[in-house]
Amino acid sequence: MNIQFLDSLILDDDNEYIVVSKVHYNQQNHYCLVDKNNANNLKFCYEDGDELVEANNKELNTILLPLFLEEGKKALESLSVEG
């Protein structure tokens, strides 16, 4: 899969999500997604073949959260330098 920062995805719930962070952890790509129309609807997902699967492992999500924040910050900083 080639999903990048700020890509737009429609998931099985028919909501459109924006990729706000992507990290590679434990040999797997993980994504933090925010619903385009409801910022309170946040999902952590990981790649499983050609599918995105919602991550429901609280321990893993606790590890990923600071990684998502750091990567999101870097991505936003690079946008401000480019723009």
N, C-alpha and C positions, 0 to 999 in steps of 0.2 A: 504494500500500500504506500502511496505517496501523499500523505496528508501533512500539511504544513500550517504554521502559525497564520491565523486569520482566515483559513479556509472555512467555507460554509458547508455544513452537512445536514441532511434530513435523516433523522433516525426513525426507527420503527414506530415511535409514538407520533409521527407526522409533524414534529416540531423541528424548526430550523435552528441549528446550533453553530456557534462560532468557536473555532479552536483558539483558545487563549494561552495555551501552553502545551508543549510536547517535551517529554523526557524519555531517554532510553535508560531503563533500570532493570537489572536482573535479566539481561538478554531479551528484553521486550520493550516495544514502544508503548508509552502510556500518554493519554491525552486528558487535558482538562477542557471541558466544553461548557459553554454558557448558552442558554436558550436566547435566541435573538429577540424574542418578544417578552421574556420574563427572566430578568437577571437573577432571580431567586432560584431558578431551575438550573442547577449546576450538576454536571455528571463527570465522573472520572471513568475513563474507558481504557481498554488495552486492545491491541491487535491480536486476533486469533485467526490466522490464515488471512482470508479476504474479508473478514468481518470485524466490526468493533463490538466489544462485549463490555457491558457496564461492570465496573469493579466494585464489588460489595464487601471486600475484605477491609474492615476498619483498621487493622494493624498496618496493612500495606498502604492504605490511603493516608494514614498518619505519617508514614515515611515519605510518601510522594508529595504531600502538600508543600513542604518547604522547597522541594526541588522544582515543583511547578511555579512557585512564586519567583524563585531565582531565574528560571528560564524565561518566564513571562516578562520579568523586569529587563533582562538582556535584550529580548526581542523588541520591546517598546523603545529602549534606548537606541537600538540600531535603526529603528524607524525614524526617530527624531534626528539622528545624524544624517540619514539619507535625505530626509525631507527638508 
